[in-house]
Amino acid sequence: MATRDTDREFGEFVAARAVVVRRTAYLLCGDWHRAEDLMQTAFVRLYAAWSRLRRDDSVDAYVRKILVNAVIDESRRPFRRFENTVAEVGDVEALLPSVDDALDVRGALALLTPGQRATVVLRYWEDQSVEETASLLGCSEGTVKSQTAKGLATLRRLLGAGVAALEESA
């Protein structure tokens, strides 16, 4: 049974990390609504394990692992196979004209395979090492390297020369 201190600690953690977890979920799935659902799923699963976790850096890693697993689980659902993506974002560009490049990158990320997107997001957004990414995804380091290379090659092709600047800043 949860105590008030445990609930308070969990609430503080969620308040401090919700924005980062939601952004990572968005980069993994490409949809803000799905990202919100995935974030909530991750926090529900985290709450179930909260009393067993150490309160060091492993909590962030545990949340990332839960999030990646939730994205993979959701992508396996049959209704996702029939979902269509659109080439244009819509009125977002009119509302935020200064973020054209970010929208291009997000659109290009959405075109990557789920494995490529996961490795690119974890390696370059979450700044995880090859070893940490392999552990989070439950695959070999070689798979992480090849999926990352393929993902970056696709991003280069889709975005042109602008990706080189992104890699240098990562």
BAZAPA-462888 format. One line per field, with one value per atom (N, C-alpha, C, CB): x, y, z; atom name; residue in one letter. Coordinates in pm, whole numbers. Atoms other than C-alpha are relative to their C-alpha. Glycine has a CB too. Example, Ala and Ser with C-alpha at 12.3 -4.5 7.8 and 13.67 -1.06 7.14 Angstrom:
BEGIN
east 89 / 1230 / 90 / -99 / -82 / 1367 / -77 / 41
north -119 / -450 / 120 / 3 / -119 / -106 / 109 / 46
up 0 / 780 / 0 / 125 / -6 / 714 / 73 / -142
atom N / CA / C / CB / N / CA / C / CB
res a / a / a / a / s / s / s / s
//
This chain:
BEGIN
east 85 / 0 / 89 / -96 / -81 / 129 / -17 / -38 / 5 / 215 / -6 / 122 / 5 / 177 / 135 / -44 / -134 / 555 / 30 / 105 / -22 / 569 / -78 / -41 / 82 / 282 / 57 / -144 / -58 / 445 / 125 / 34 / -122 / 781 / -34 / 84 / 39 / 610 / -56 / -104 / 57 / 413 / 108 / -99 / -111 / 731 / 80 / 92 / -73 / 906 / -78 / 26 / 82 / 617 / -1 / -145 / 0 / 599 / 132 / -28 / -132 / 973 / 32 / 106 / -42 / 996 / -107 / 45 / 109 / 658 / 28 / -129 / -25 / 763 / 104 / 48 / -106 / 1079 / -53 / 122 / 54 / 897 / -98 / -69 / 96 / 620 / 72 / -96 / -75 / 871 / 68 / 106 / -63 / 1058 / -104 / 74 / 108 / 731 / -42 / -121 / 38 / 643 / 103 / -13 / -104 / 976 / -1 / 137 / 8 / 927 / -121 / -4 / 122 / 572 / -45 / -110 / 35 / 531 / -138 / 12 / 135 / 191 / -16 / -109 / 10 / 127 / -106 / -30 / 106 / -197 / 46 / -129 / -55 / -34 / 109 / 54 / -108 / 265 / -57 / 83 / 65 / 34 / -48 / -118 / 45 / -122 / 117 / -81 / -118 / 219 / 66 / 100 / -58 / 348 / -81 / 4 / 85 / 51 / 16 / -146 / -22 / 98 / 131 / 0 / -131 / 464 / -6 / 106 / 8 / 381 / -87 / -54 / 82 / 109 / 85 / -125 / -86 / 355 / 111 / 62 / -102 / 620 / -56 / 56 / 61 / 381 / -14 / -138 / 14 / 319 / 132 / -52 / -131 / 694 / 72 / 87 / -67 / 771 / 62 / -98 / -51 / 814 / 123 / -108 / -114 / 1073 / 123 / -38 / -110 / 1289 / 90 / -54 / -93 / 1600 / -20 / 149 / 24 / 1579 / 128 / -54 / -116 / 1894 / -27 / 127 / 17 / 1950 / -74 / 133 / 65 / 1797 / -148 / 18 / 143 / 1444 / -21 / -54 / 13 / 1495 / 19 / 102 / -24 / 1636 / -119 / 128 / 116 / 1343 / -119 / -36 / 110 / 1092 / 22 / -14 / -29 / 1267 / -27 / 146 / 23 / 1256 / -150 / 66 / 146 / 885 / -58 / -65 / 51 / 822 / 30 / 60 / -37 / 1011 / -84 / 152 / 83 / 829 / -145 / 7 / 139 / 493 / -16 / -42 / 6 / 569 / 4 / 118 / -10 / 672 / -129 / 121 / 124 / 367 / -114 / -36 / 110 / 133 / 14 / -5 / -20 / 290 / -37 / 145 / 36 / 208 / -151 / 61 / 145 / -164 / -52 / -68 / 49 / -362 / -53 / -109 / 57 / -538 / 108 / -88 / -109 / -198 / 48 / 116 / -47 / -122 / -79 / -11 / 85 / -407 / -3 / -139 / -2 / -335 / 82 / 58 / -70 / -233 / 62 / -95 / -64 / 12 / -22 / 152 / 17 / -18 / 133 / -108 / -126 / 259 / 12 / 15 / -4 / 163 / -56 / -77 / 42 / 122 / -125 / 112 / 119 / -144 / 35 / -104 / -14 / -178 / 111 / -129 / -105 / 108 / 107 / 62 / -102 / 351 / -44 / 31 / 49 / 130 / 6 / -144 / -4 / 119 / 143 / -72 / -137 / 491 / 98 / 28 / -85 / 679 / 149 / -26 / -143 / 1013 / 49 / 29 / -41 / 1017 / -10 / -84 / 8 / 1016 / 96 / 27 / -99 / 1332 / -39 / 137 / 41 / 1201 / -114 / -44 / 110 / 884 / 50 / -105 / -58 / 1091 / 65 / 102 / -66 / 1295 / -104 / 94 / 104 / 984 / -72 / -102 / 63 / 821 / 89 / -33 / -95 / 1134 / 11 / 138 / -3 / 1149 / -120 / 5 / 122 / 793 / 9 / -122 / -13 / 900 / 98 / 45 / -92 / 1166 / -76 / 103 / 61 / 1090 / 1 / 74 / 1 / 1004 / 136 / -104 / -131 / 1343 / 102 / 51 / -91 / 1537 / -34 / -5 / 42 / 1333 / 39 / -152 / -34 / 1384 / 150 / -43 / -144 / 1761 / 46 / 77 / -40 / 1795 / -45 / -59 / 51 / 1576 / 79 / -149 / -72 / 1748 / 146 / -7 / -141 / 2098 / 20 / 61 / -26 / 2060 / -91 / -13 / 87 / 1763 / 25 / -149 / -20 / 1809 / 148 / -69 / -145 / 2190 / 45 / 44 / -37 / 2215 / 117 / -120 / -110 / 2525 / -57 / 108 / 40 / 2513 / -40 / 115 / 26 / 2526 / -134 / 114 / 126 / 2243 / -120 / 4 / 109 / 2029 / -30 / 35 / 19 / 2084 / -73 / 136 / 66 / 1982 / -147 / 73 / 138 / 1670 / -87 / -3 / 77 / 1562 / 3 / 52 / -10 / 1662 / 58 / -136 / -63 / 1884 / 151 / -51 / -146 / 2253 / 50 / 62 / -61 / 2488 / 15 / 137 / -10 / 2541 / -131 / 42 / 131 / 2167 / -22 / -111 / 15 / 2167 / 82 / 44 / -87 / 2460 / -56 / 140 / 50 / 2307 / -132 / -18 / 126 / 1959 / 21 / -93 / -31 / 2106 / 59 / 98 / -60 / 2317 / -104 / 110 / 105 / 2020 / -96 / -78 / 89 / 1802 / 61 / -36 / -67 / 2058 / 14 / 138 / -10 / 2107 / -134 / 44 / 133 / 1732 / -29 / -109 / 20 / 1719 / 82 / 39 / -83 / 2007 / -68 / 140 / 65 / 1824 / -126 / -37 / 125 / 1496 / 21 / -86 / -20 / 1637 / 109 / 31 / -109 / 1935 / 116 / -49 / -124 / 2250 / -22 / 74 / 26 / 2082 / 22 / -139 / -19 / 2121 / 142 / -34 / -139 / 2499 / 14 / 94 / -4 / 2448 / -65 / -69 / 65 / 2212 / 92 / -130 / -90 / 2466 / 114 / 57 / -110 / 2741 / -43 / 56 / 47 / 2525 / -41 / -116 / 44 / 2421 / 113 / -66
north -118 / 0 / 124 / 0 / -121 / 344 / 91 / 76 / -97 / 593 / 140 / -15 / -138 / 967 / 46 / 92 / -38 / 1010 / -60 / -45 / 66 / 758 / 72 / -148 / -72 / 932 / 138 / 11 / -133 / 1270 / -9 / 64 / 20 / 1145 / -29 / -114 / 33 / 995 / 123 / -114 / -122 / 1315 / 102 / 63 / -91 / 1521 / -47 / 13 / 54 / 1289 / 26 / -151 / -21 / 1306 / 147 / -50 / -143 / 1685 / 45 / 81 / -40 / 1714 / -60 / -40 / 72 / 1464 / -13 / -135 / 20 / 1475 / 62 / 57 / -67 / 1724 / -77 / 145 / 73 / 1530 / -134 / -21 / 130 / 1195 / 17 / -69 / -24 / 1338 / 34 / 113 / -34 / 1487 / -124 / 108 / 122 / 1159 / -92 / -73 / 82 / 973 / 54 / -3 / -60 / 1219 / -33 / 153 / 30 / 1167 / -147 / 39 / 143 / 791 / -35 / -79 / 38 / 789 / 102 / -22 / -101 / 1119 / 61 / -59 / -53 / 1212 / 45 / -108 / -53 / 1437 / -70 / 149 / 68 / 1261 / -139 / -12 / 130 / 918 / 16 / -74 / -25 / 1064 / 22 / 122 / -23 / 1182 / -132 / 98 / 131 / 835 / -88 / -71 / 80 / 669 / 47 / 4 / -55 / 903 / -48 / 155 / 43 / 820 / -149 / 32 / 144 / 448 / -25 / -70 / 17 / 479 / 36 / 87 / -40 / 665 / -95 / 142 / 98 / 415 / -123 / -41 / 117 / 128 / 33 / -48 / -42 / 324 / 2 / 137 / -7 / 384 / -139 / 68 / 137 / 10 / -53 / -92 / 48 / -44 / 99 / -31 / -110 / 278 / -42 / 112 / 37 / 120 / -90 / -69 / 89 / -127 / 69 / -117 / -67 / 130 / 77 / 94 / -88 / 301 / 140 / -47 / -138 / 679 / 66 / 81 / -59 / 732 / 14 / -85 / -19 / 769 / -114 / 17 / 114 / 428 / 24 / -123 / -27 / 572 / 57 / 100 / -54 / 776 / -109 / 113 / 110 / 471 / -95 / -76 / 90 / 262 / 60 / -25 / -66 / 517 / -9 / 148 / 10 / 522 / -140 / 39 / 139 / 143 / -28 / -96 / 17 / 142 / 69 / 56 / -78 / 410 / -68 / 141 / 68 / 230 / -127 / -35 / 121 / -95 / 33 / -77 / -40 / 85 / 39 / 117 / -38 / 234 / -124 / 95 / 124 / -107 / -80 / -84 / 75 / -277 / 62 / -6 / -67 / -16 / -13 / 148 / 10 / -36 / -138 / 31 / 136 / -408 / -20 / -101 / 15 / -349 / 6 / 109 / 7 / -434 / 133 / -102 / -123 / -97 / 98 / 66 / -88 / 77 / -32 / -11 / 39 / -117 / 69 / -151 / -61 / 57 / 151 / -55 / -145 / 406 / 64 / 36 / -71 / 650 / 127 / 33 / -125 / 932 / 100 / -21 / -105 / 1264 / 70 / 101 / -64 / 1450 / 139 / 9 / -136 / 1791 / 4 / 96 / -14 / 1896 / 85 / 59 / -85 / 2155 / 141 / -58 / -140 / 2492 / 26 / 49 / -20 / 2438 / 94 / -135 / -86 / 2604 / 146 / -43 / -138 / 2913 / 56 / 6 / -45 / 2929 / 19 / -98 / -2 / 2867 / 8 / -124 / -6 / 2994 / -11 / 127 / 6 / 2999 / -142 / 87 / 137 / 2621 / -90 / -56 / 79 / 2509 / -119 / 87 / 108 / 2308 / -111 / 54 / 100 / 2134 / -85 / 68 / 75 / 2037 / -94 / 94 / 86 / 1903 / -122 / 77 / 111 / 1692 / -95 / 52 / 86 / 1565 / -78 / 84 / 71 / 1481 / -111 / 97 / 101 / 1298 / -114 / 63 / 105 / 1111 / -93 / 62 / 80 / 995 / -99 / 91 / 88 / 835 / -116 / 80 / 109 / 617 / -121 / 46 / 118 / 261 / 16 / -132 / -14 / 222 / -29 / -93 / 32 / 61 / 110 / -130 / -109 / 333 / 125 / 33 / -117 / 606 / -14 / 21 / 22 / 451 / 18 / -141 / -13 / 427 / 144 / -91 / -140 / 780 / 87 / 53 / -80 / 930 / -28 / -28 / 32 / 744 / 45 / -150 / -38 / 810 / 151 / -62 / -142 / 1175 / 94 / 31 / -85 / 1312 / -28 / -24 / 39 / 1118 / -11 / -132 / 3 / 1116 / -128 / 122 / 130 / 746 / -58 / -96 / 68 / 543 / -116 / -49 / 118 / 251 / -112 / -46 / 107 / 15 / 22 / -8 / -31 / 191 / -17 / 144 / 13 / 205 / -147 / 71 / 144 / -167 / -63 / -71 / 53 / -242 / 42 / 49 / -48 / -26 / -71 / 149 / 61 / -185 / -152 / 48 / 145 / -537 / -63 / -59 / 51 / -586 / 13 / 76 / -7 / -610 / 140 / -103 / -129 / -314 / 15 / 14 / -4 / -404 / 42 / -136 / -39 / -372 / 149 / -82 / -143 / -30 / 80 / 33 / -72 / 81 / -1 / -60 / 9 / -46 / 76 / -146 / -72 / 91 / 151 / -45 / -142 / 427 / 49 / 28 / -39 / 439 / 9 / -99 / -1 / 350 / 117 / -133 / -112 / 605 / 133 / -1 / -124 / 881 / 16 / 6 / -6 / 793 / 42 / -136 / -38 / 820 / 146 / -91 / -141 / 1151 / 91 / 25 / -79 / 1282 / 13 / -63 / 1 / 1181 / 88 / -144 / -75 / 1333 / 149 / -56 / -139 / 1654 / 71 / 6 / -64 / 1714 / 32 / 127 / -34 / 1881 / 51 / 103 / -55 / 2028 / -97 / 50 / 100 / 1700 / 3 / -139 / -3 / 1740 / 94 / 44 / -94 / 2042 / -59 / 130 / 64 / 1840 / -102 / -68 / 100 / 1560 / 66 / -89 / -68 / 1803 / 58 / 110 / -60 / 1964 / -105 / 94 / 106 / 1627 / -55 / -111
up 0 / 0 / 0 / 123 / 14 / -90 / 121 / -128 / -109 / 179 / -60 / 95 / 46 / 158 / -53 / 113 / 45 / 127 / -137 / 101 / 128 / -157 / -110 / 7 / 98 / -338 / -29 / 49 / 18 / -281 / -87 / 136 / 79 / -417 / -146 / 58 / 137 / -720 / -71 / 0 / 58 / -782 / -36 / 96 / 29 / -762 / -121 / 122 / 114 / -1006 / -130 / 18 / 119 / -1254 / -39 / 23 / 30 / -1227 / -62 / 127 / 49 / -1290 / -137 / 99 / 121 / -1579 / -108 / 38 / 95 / -1758 / -137 / 56 / 127 / -2025 / -82 / 23 / 71 / -2113 / -50 / 93 / 39 / -2119 / -116 / 119 / 108 / -2339 / -130 / 38 / 122 / -2584 / -58 / 30 / 48 / -2605 / -63 / 115 / 56 / -2661 / -136 / 96 / 128 / -2937 / -108 / 13 / 99 / -3110 / -39 / 55 / 30 / -3087 / -87 / 127 / 72 / -3227 / -104 / 97 / 100 / -3417 / 13 / -132 / -17 / -3275 / 146 / -38 / -137 / -2973 / 83 / -5 / -75 / -2877 / 45 / -85 / -38 / -2884 / 104 / -124 / -96 / -2699 / 140 / -43 / -129 / -2421 / 59 / -14 / -47 / -2396 / 43 / -109 / -32 / -2401 / 129 / -115 / -122 / -2132 / 121 / -6 / -111 / -1911 / 28 / -29 / -16 / -1973 / 73 / -137 / -64 / -1875 / 148 / -70 / -140 / -1554 / 83 / 11 / -72 / -1459 / 33 / -83 / -23 / -1503 / 101 / -132 / -96 / -1313 / 141 / -38 / -133 / -1023 / 61 / -8 / -50 / -997 / 55 / -111 / -44 / -951 / 91 / -120 / -70 / -761 / 133 / 25 / -133 / -416 / -8 / 81 / 16 / -554 / -59 / -86 / 70 / -735 / 95 / -104 / -71 / -606 / -55 / -16 / 42 / -622 / -55 / 118 / 64 / -825 / -149 / 27 / 144 / -1198 / -68 / -64 / 63 / -1262 / -24 / 86 / 21 / -1238 / -141 / 107 / 135 / -1557 / -105 / -23 / 94 / -1735 / -3 / 38 / -10 / -1611 / -75 / 148 / 71 / -1743 / -151 / 45 / 144 / -2082 / -50 / -28 / 38 / -2095 / -10 / 101 / 3 / -2010 / -123 / 129 / 113 / -2273 / -133 / 2 / 125 / -2549 / -16 / -1 / 7 / -2466 / -33 / 131 / 28 / -2470 / -147 / 91 / 143 / -2815 / -87 / -36 / 79 / -2949 / 12 / 47 / -20 / -2795 / -79 / 149 / 70 / -2938 / -151 / 38 / 145 / -3285 / -53 / -35 / 40 / -3290 / -7 / 95 / 1 / -3246 / -144 / 87 / 139 / -3561 / -54 / -9 / 54 / -3587 / -45 / 104 / 41 / -3622 / -141 / 98 / 132 / -3938 / -111 / -16 / 101 / -4121 / 11 / 11 / -19 / -3997 / -111 / 138 / 106 / -4269 / 55 / -115 / -38 / -4223 / -111 / 27 / 99 / -4398 / -22 / 44 / 34 / -4574 / 62 / -151 / -52 / -4439 / 141 / -91 / -138 / -4080 / 11 / 84 / -2 / -4156 / 42 / 94 / -38 / -3989 / 102 / 54 / -100 / -3743 / -53 / 41 / 59 / -3983 / 3 / -143 / -4 / -3996 / 141 / -53 / -139 / -3617 / 50 / 88 / -48 / -3566 / -116 / 86 / 119 / -3870 / 28 / -72 / -31 / -3688 / 26 / 119 / -29 / -3639 / -123 / 113 / 123 / -4002 / 0 / -121 / -1 / -3960 / 97 / 37 / -99 / -3649 / -56 / 132 / 60 / -3834 / -108 / -58 / 102 / -4122 / 64 / -84 / -69 / -3882 / 59 / 110 / -57 / -3703 / -107 / 79 / 112 / -4034 / -53 / -111 / 48 / -4145 / 102 / -25 / -103 / -3811 / -13 / 141 / 12 / -3867 / -116 / -19 / 115 / -4195 / 23 / -120 / -32 / -4031 / 50 / 105 / -58 / -3933 / 152 / -44 / -146 / -3563 / 64 / 60 / -56 / -3491 / -25 / -57 / 33 / -3670 / 82 / -150 / -76 / -3503 / 146 / -14 / -142 / -3159 / 23 / 44 / -21 / -3202 / -18 / -95 / 22 / -3342 / 116 / -134 / -112 / -3069 / 127 / 24 / -123 / -2788 / -6 / 27 / 11 / -2920 / -4 / -124 / 22 / -3023 / 79 / -145 / -82 / -2825 / 147 / -34 / -140 / -2502 / 35 / 28 / -20 / -2546 / 69 / 81 / -54 / -2464 / -79 / -1 / 68 / -2547 / -81 / 102 / 77 / -2789 / 96 / -95 / -97 / -2492 / 72 / 103 / -70 / -2306 / -93 / 55 / 98 / -2621 / -26 / -132 / 22 / -2684 / 119 / -23 / -119 / -2326 / 5 / 127 / -2 / -2350 / -103 / -25 / 107 / -2678 / 3 / -133 / -9 / -2582 / -126 / 26 / 121 / -2886 / 14 / -127 / -6 / -2969 / -33 / -96 / 32 / -2997 / -150 / 70 / 146 / -3363 / -65 / -53 / 52 / -3425 / 22 / 67 / -27 / -3260 / -99 / 145 / 93 / -3475 / -142 / 0 / 137 / -3800 / -15 / -41 / 7 / -3723 / 6 / 113 / -8 / -3627 / -132 / 116 / 128 / -3943 / -110 / -39 / 102 / -4162 / 23 / 1 / -32 / -3981 / -37 / 147 / 35 / -4020 / -151 / 65 / 146 / -4388 / -61 / -58 / 48 / -4443 / 32 / 63 / -35 / -4257 / -92 / 148 / 92 / -4469 / -135 / -16 / 130 / -4785 / 1 / -41 / -8 / -4668 / 23 / 110 / -40 / -4527 / -77 / 145 / 75 / -4753 / 89 / -67 / -68 / -4632 / 142 / -79 / -132 / -4322 / 114 / 6 / -105 / -4129 / 53 / -52 / -46 / -4112 / 119 / -114 / -112 / -3888 / 125 / -38 / -114 / -3667 / 66 / -44 / -56 / -3625 / 78 / -110 / -68 / -3530 / 133 / -87 / -124 / -3263 / 102 / -27 / -91 / -3113 / 82 / -76
atom N / CA / C / CB / N / CA / C / CB / N / CA / C / CB / N / CA / C / CB / N / CA / C / CB / N / CA / C / CB / N / CA / C / CB / N / CA / C / CB / N / CA / C / CB / N / CA / C / CB / N / CA / C / CB / N / CA / C / CB / N / CA / C / CB / N / CA / C / CB / N / CA / C / CB / N / CA / C / CB / N / CA / C / CB / N / CA / C / CB / N / CA / C / CB / N / CA / C / CB / N / CA / C / CB / N / CA / C / CB / N / CA / C / CB / N / CA / C / CB / N / CA / C / CB / N / CA / C / CB / N / CA / C / CB / N / CA / C / CB / N / CA / C / CB / N / CA / C / CB / N / CA / C / CB / N / CA / C / CB / N / CA / C / CB / N / CA / C / CB / N / CA / C / CB / N / CA / C / CB / N / CA / C / CB / N / CA / C / CB / N / CA / C / CB / N / CA / C / CB / N / CA / C / CB / N / CA / C / CB / N / CA / C / CB / N / CA / C / CB / N / CA / C / CB / N / CA / C / CB / N / CA / C / CB / N / CA / C / CB / N / CA / C / CB / N / CA / C / CB / N / CA / C / CB / N / CA / C / CB / N / CA / C / CB / N / CA / C / CB / N / CA / C / CB / N / CA / C / CB / N / CA / C / CB / N / CA / C / CB / N / CA / C / CB / N / CA / C / CB / N / CA / C / CB / N / CA / C / CB / N / CA / C / CB / N / CA / C / CB / N / CA / C / CB / N / CA / C / CB / N / CA / C / CB / N / CA / C / CB / N / CA / C / CB / N / CA / C / CB / N / CA / C / CB / N / CA / C / CB / N / CA / C / CB / N / CA / C / CB / N / CA / C / CB / N / CA / C / CB / N / CA / C / CB / N / CA / C / CB / N / CA / C / CB / N / CA / C / CB / N / CA / C / CB / N / CA / C / CB / N / CA / C / CB / N / CA / C / CB / N / CA / C / CB / N / CA / C / CB / N / CA / C / CB / N / CA / C / CB / N / CA / C / CB / N / CA / C / CB / N / CA / C / CB / N / CA / C / CB / N / CA / C / CB / N / CA / C / CB / N / CA / C / CB / N / CA / C / CB / N / CA / C / CB / N / CA / C / CB / N / CA / C / CB / N / CA / C / CB / N / CA / C / CB / N / CA / C / CB / N / CA / C / CB / N / CA / C / CB / N / CA / C / CB / N / CA / C / CB / N / CA / C / CB / N / CA / C / CB / N / CA / C / CB / N / CA / C / CB / N / CA / C / CB / N / CA / C / CB / N / CA / C / CB / N / CA / C / CB / N / CA / C / CB / N / CA / C / CB / N / CA / C / CB / N / CA / C / CB / N / CA / C / CB / N / CA / C / CB / N / CA / C / CB / N / CA / C / CB / N / CA / C / CB / N / CA / C / CB / N / CA / C / CB / N / CA / C / CB / N / CA / C / CB / N / CA / C / CB / N / CA / C / CB / N / CA / C / CB / N / CA / C / CB / N / CA / C / CB / N / CA / C / CB / N / CA / C / CB / N / CA / C / CB / N / CA / C / CB / N / CA / C / CB / N / CA / C / CB / N / CA / C / CB / N / CA / C / CB / N / CA / C / CB / N / CA / C / CB / N / CA / C / CB / N / CA / C / CB / N / CA / C / CB / N / CA / C / CB / N / CA / C / CB / N / CA / C / CB / N / CA / C / CB / N / CA / C / CB / N / CA / C / CB / N / CA / C / CB / N / CA / C / CB / N / CA / C / CB / N / CA / C / CB / N / CA / C / CB / N / CA / C / CB / N / CA / C / CB / N / CA / C / CB / N / CA / C / CB / N / CA / C / CB / N / CA / C / CB / N / CA / C / CB / N / CA / C / CB / N / CA / C / CB / N / CA / C / CB / N / CA / C / CB / N / CA / C / CB / N / CA / C / CB / N / CA / C / CB
res m / m / m / m / a / a / a / a / t / t / t / t / r / r / r / r / d / d / d / d / t / t / t / t / d / d / d / d / r / r / r / r / e / e / e / e / f / f / f / f / g / g / g / g / e / e / e / e / f / f / f / f / v / v / v / v / a / a / a / a / a / a / a / a / r / r / r / r / a / a / a / a / v / v / v / v / v / v / v / v / v / v / v / v / r / r / r / r / r / r / r / r / t / t / t / t / a / a / a / a / y / y / y / y / l / l / l / l / l / l / l / l / c / c / c / c / g / g / g / g / d / d / d / d / w / w / w / w / h / h / h / h / r / r / r / r / a / a / a / a / e / e / e / e / d / d / d / d / l / l / l / l / m / m / m / m / q / q / q / q / t / t / t / t / a / a / a / a / f / f / f / f / v / v / v / v / r / r / r / r / l / l / l / l / y / y / y / y / a / a / a / a / a / a / a / a / w / w / w / w / s / s / s / s / r / r / r / r / l / l / l / l / r / r / r / r / r / r / r / r / d / d / d / d / d / d / d / d / s / s / s / s / v / v / v / v / d / d / d / d / a / a / a / a / y / y / y / y / v / v / v / v / r / r / r / r / k / k / k / k / i / i / i / i / l / l / l / l / v / v / v / v / n / n / n / n / a / a / a / a / v / v / v / v / i / i / i / i / d / d / d / d / e / e / e / e / s / s / s / s / r / r / r / r / r / r / r / r / p / p / p / p / f / f / f / f / r / r / r / r / r / r / r / r / f / f / f / f / e / e / e / e / n / n / n / n / t / t / t / t / v / v / v / v / a / a / a / a / e / e / e / e / v / v / v / v / g / g / g / g / d / d / d / d / v / v / v / v / e / e / e / e / a / a / a / a / l / l / l / l / l / l / l / l / p / p / p / p / s / s / s / s / v / v / v / v / d / d / d / d / d / d / d / d / a / a / a / a / l / l / l / l / d / d / d / d / v / v / v / v / r / r / r / r / g / g / g / g / a / a / a / a / l / l / l / l / a / a / a / a / l / l / l / l / l / l / l / l / t / t / t / t / p / p / p / p / g / g / g / g / q / q / q / q / r / r / r / r / a / a / a / a / t / t / t / t / v / v / v / v / v / v / v / v / l / l / l / l / r / r / r / r / y / y / y / y / w / w / w / w / e / e / e / e / d / d / d / d / q / q / q / q / s / s / s / s / v / v / v / v / e / e / e / e / e / e / e / e / t / t / t / t / a / a / a / a / s / s / s / s / l / l / l / l / l / l / l / l / g / g / g / g / c / c / c / c / s / s / s / s / e / e / e / e / g / g / g / g / t / t / t / t / v / v / v / v / k / k / k / k / s / s / s / s / q / q / q / q / t / t / t / t / a / a / a / a / k / k / k / k / g / g / g / g / l / l / l / l / a / a / a / a / t / t / t / t / l / l / l / l / r / r / r / r / r / r / r / r / l / l / l / l / l / l / l / l / g / g / g / g / a / a / a / a / g / g / g / g / v / v / v / v / a / a / a / a / a / a / a / a / l / l / l / l / e / e / e / e / e / e / e / e / s / s / s / s / a / a / a / a
//
